[in-house]
Amino acid sequence: MQIIDKEIEIKSDKDVFFLFPIGDVHLGAFNCAENHFRAYVDYIKEKDNAFWIGGGDYTNAITPMDSRRFSHSELANWIFTGDAMNIKERLMDIAKQEQERFIEIVEPIKDKCLGLIEGNHEYDIMHHTSGGYHYVMCDKLGVPNLTDCSFIRLRFHNKERNSGTSVILLILHGWGGGRTPGAEPNHLARLMQWGDADIVMRGHSHTFRIEPPTPRLYIPRKGALPDECLERDIRAGNWGCWLKSYAAGPSTYDSRANYPARPLQAMEIKIKPVHGIKIKVCGRRKTQVISLISMSECIYQ
């Protein structure tokens, strides 16, 4: 667990910021939709006021040492390109080749990264090799290591007015399966039971899911009471994956397990830090400033 505080300068009440999760890419797997993922990265690169956060399983990171899961037929075709010597070098350290390729893809947007969560594939490769696979990834990109989960506070601050708002983010790689339609809402509901955040995100199950806003009613802990309860919406979702469940070609882990077909969708979170709403306090109308948050599918192509 890491607790991160990030101050973001706002210059106008009209400023809008965007947050993109990147997780469950599984780069190096035969059925990785690498071209789609690259298009998503290009979209983030061209987006103003954009940030992204890593959700784990960036590469497949399955090597011959993991005899239970490894199969040469499930490796991406790019590993076998070039002359014989190049192919031999790649096969000697598959996980390193995958990591370097992922870093090359996200290099243009590394300055927009809030940090990287460790996924189960990063953990497994470290367990099998006694190496620091995830730590090396963070060091090479120069971004914070968020371990397996993180609370992040985004403080939007207008220096001229010395005012602003904060948004709390809870991100985890996730756990458990997602075969049934009810699995993902249940996973997210459990997270929202104990994690007090404005935005809750997870992955792992490869399911793309955006929950309807969950309202939380509250009253201020100090000062005059409003005439009605105030409401704060919680946004929660799963960022999906970049794997084709049934790619044309050899059998894969996904097709053998008969996993549901996964859409190659991506998530886009829009944050307007300064948004005024009208409330009544002691019968008088008053403006309360909040952060307006929306979570939607990203049209990256």
N, C-alpha and C positions, 0 to 999 in steps of 0.2 A: 504494500500500500504506500502510495505517495500522495502528499497533500501539496498542491501547487497553487501559487498566487500569481496571476498574470494581469498586469495593468495595461489597458488599451486606451489610447488617447482618442477622444472624440472632439471634433471641431465644430459640429453643427447638430442641432436637434434632429435633423433629417438624416444623419448618418445611419447606414445599415451595414451590418457585418454578416459574414457567412462562415459556417463551420461544416467541415466535411470529414466523416470517418473513413479510414482506409483500413480494412481488415479482411481476413480470410481470402487473400489473393491466391495463395498456394502456387506461387511462381515456381516453375520447374516441373509441375505436374503436366502430364500429356493433355489433360482436359482443361487446363487453365486458359481462360479467355483473355490472353495477354493484350490483344489489340483493343478490346473494349476497355481494359484497365488503363492502357496508355492514353486512350481518348479521355477518360475521366481525369487523369493527371493533367492533361493539356487544358481541360476545362478549368481546373483549379488554378493553374498557372495564369490564365488570362483573366481570372476573376479578381476584381479589386476588393480590398478589405476582407480577404479570405484567409482562413486558418484551417489546418487539418490535424487530425489526431489519429495515431496508429492504434489499431485494435487487435493486433496479433495475427499469427499464421500468415506472415507476409510471403514466406517461401514454403515449399513443401517439406524441405529439410529431412527427407527420409533417405537414409544411406544403407549400404549393404550390411552394416553392423546391426541394423534393425531387421533381422531376418523375418519377423512376423509380417511386416508391412511392405518391405522393399520388393520391387519388381522392375527389371530393366524396361519392360514394355510400357510401364506407366510413366517413364521419363519423357519430358518435352522433346520434340524433334530437334530443337536448336542445340541440344547437348551433343548431338551426333553429326553436326555440320563441320566442315573443314577437313583437313587431311587427317591421316591416322594418328599422328602424334598429338594433334590438338584434341582429338576425341579421347585419347588415352589420358591426357592431362585433366580433362574435365571429369572423367570417370574416377580419377584418383581422389578427387575432393568435390563431390557433387554439391554438397551444401554450400561450400564457399562460392562455387560458380553461380548458384542461385542467388546467394546474398549479394554478390557483386552486381548481378544483373538488376536486382531490385533497387539497389542504391543508385545505379545509373539511370533508372527510370524516374525516380523521385528526386534526383539531384536538383532539377530546376525549381522545385517547390520546398526544399528543405528549410528555407528561411521562414516558411509559413507554418512549420510544424510545432505543435504544443508538446509533443512527446510521444513515446511508443510504449504501448502495453505489451507484455509478454503473453503469447498464446501457448496452447499446449504443444504445438509443433516446435516452438523455440525451446520450451522446457524439455521436451523429449530428447532433442538433439544434444542439449547440454548434459542430460542425464546419461545418455549413451556414450558420450565422448569425454565427459568431465571437462568440457570447454565452456567458454563464455560467449556462446553464439549470439544471444540477445544483447549482451553488453557490448560486443564488438560492433553490432549493427548501430547501436545508439552512438557509440564513439565515432564511427566513420561518418555518420550524418551530422554529428555535433548537436544532438537533441537530448532532452531529458529522458532518463530511463524511468518509466512509470511503474515498473514491476508488474504484478498481476492485476492490479486495480488502482484507481486513482480518483480522488476528489480534486477538482480544479475550480478555482474561483476566478472568473473573468470580471475584473473591475474596470468598467467603462468610465473614464474620468475626463471631464471638461476642465482643463487647467485654468482657463480664463474665468470661469464661473465657480471653480472649486466645487463642482457638483457631478453627479453621475449615479449609476446604478450598478448592481452586481448580478451575475448569473452563475449559479452553481451547477457544475457538471459532474456526474458520476459515470465512469466508464469501466467496464470489465470485459475480458474476453468472453466469458460465459462458460456454461457447462450444460450437460444434458442434451438429449436428442430433440429433434423437431419434426418428426414424421407426420404427426396429426395436426389438424388446424388449430386445436386448442393448446398445443404445447407452448408456443411462443408467448401468447398472452399470459399464460400461467407463470412462465419464467420471469417476464417483465413485472408482473404483479407482485411476485415475491421480492424482487429487488426494491420496488417502491414501498414495500412494507417497512423496510429497515433503512433505506437510503434516502435521506431528506435532501433532494436536489431538484433543480428546475428542469434539467435534462438528464435522462437516464438512457444509456446505450449499452448494448451487448452484441455479441456475435456467436461464433462457434457452431451453431446449429445450421448455418448457411441459409437460414430463412430470412427473406426480406419482409419486414413487418413494421408498420407505423401505427401505434395505438392512438385512438381518439384522445384528446386532452382529458386528463383526470383532474377534476377540480378539488381543491382543498379550501375549505372555509376556515376563516380565522378572524380574530379581532386583535387590535393593537395591544401590545403588552404595556404600553404607557401612553399618556396623553388622553385627549377627549375621545370618547367612543363614537364610532359612526352609527348612523341610524339603522343600517343593515350590516349583516356580516360581509366582510371582504372576501374576495376569492382569488386564489393563486392557482394557475393551471400547471400541471406537471406534464411534460412531454417525454414520451418513451418510445424506443424503437430498436429494431435489429437491422444492422446495415447489410445483411445478405452476404453474398460471396461472388467471386470471380471464377467460378468453375461451371463448365458445361456438364450437367448431370449425365447426359447421353451423347458424348462426342463421337463422331464417326471415326472408327479406328479400333485399336485393341481394347480389351476389357479394362475397366478402371475400378478403383475402389468404390466409386459412387454407383456405377452401373451394376457391379456385382451385388451390392447391398440393396439394389432396387430403391434407391432414395427418390423422393419426389423430384420432378423437374424443377430446377431453380431458375427464376428470372434473373437476367443480368441487369439488375436495377441498382441504383446507387442513391444515397441519402444526401439531402441538402438541408441544412438548418439555417434559418434566417433570423437574425437578432436585430431588432431596432431598440437601442439602449434607452432612448428617451421617448416615451409614449405617455401622454397625459390621459387619464380617465377621470370622469366626474363622479364624486361620491358626496353624500350628505352627512354632515357632522353637526349635530344639534340643530337640524333643520336648515342649515346653510350649505350651499353647494361649494365644494372644494375640489381642486385639481390634485390628484395623486399621480406622481410620476413613477412608471414601472418600465421594465423591459418587455417588449412585445416579441414573443418567440413563436415561430412556426416551423414545423418539420414536414418535409414533402419529398417526393421522388425527384431526383436530379435528372434533368434532360441534358445529358452530357454529349449527345451526338446529334 
